[in-house]
């Protein structure tokens, strides 16, 4: 389904932040919304009762719950037009400071959870011959930051998955877009969405320590407007030819441009060595 026709949205992490704002905006314009969260009562508390709303229990790390949620969505509304993989959280700390348990838990939600939900919803979209998968990444999924290495790596994974999905799904009439928000004024830097590594190593004070100080001071002072983010997702979902990547926020645009220039310069600096490793056929004299 394309254009501005009434859509059925399936949104993970829909009880707060980008998720709840996107659900609210979709409901306001008359769309149908399957809003999922670990506690569906938190969705109702945030959005209220609405005839176009289905609140569903979903812990994205549990694949069986993802399958059940997709089945409930189809049973109620008959289809799923837009999947917004929004559920996730942050981990702030140096790569060396991040324990194996902290890394695994982060990947279980941010990567494996996204895969669980995507695998549950795609059969519905394939049967329809239409749909749009929107994966919420981060500016940190395109350009790394000190202190966000492990978190950023989960978003780098989302970027790669989304890019491959766009190739695999296009012949089936389904689109995939990865959205790269910058710093938006949500609760992402609150304890409800952000975990700090247990370990702290003094040698990283000038890099990761400085980032911790920045995060403390930036909380709820970020430049991005989350209401405008939700409105942008409506435009994205309505577009008949959506992009593979969508940068949201002037800070993201600046960071992406700077990285692209840096990569191009570095590649040119090392171009002779880079291309020297190709196999060159040796002609054998007769």
Buried (B, 14 or more C-beta within 10 A) or exposed (E): BBEEEEBBBBBBBBBBBBBBBBBBBBBEEEBBBBBBBBEBEBBBEBBEEBEBBBBBBBBBBBBEBBBBBBEBBBEBBEBBBBBBBBBBBBBBBBBEBBEEEBBEBBBBBBBBBBBBBBEBBBEBBBEBEBBBBBBBBBBBBBBBBBBBBBBBBBBBBBBEBBBEBBEEBEEBBBBBBBBBBBBBBBBBBEEEBBBBBEEBEEEBEEEBBEBBEBBEEBBEEBEBEBEEBBBBBBEBBBBEEBEBBBBBBEBBBEBBEEBEEEEEEEEEEEEEEEEEEEEEEEEEEE
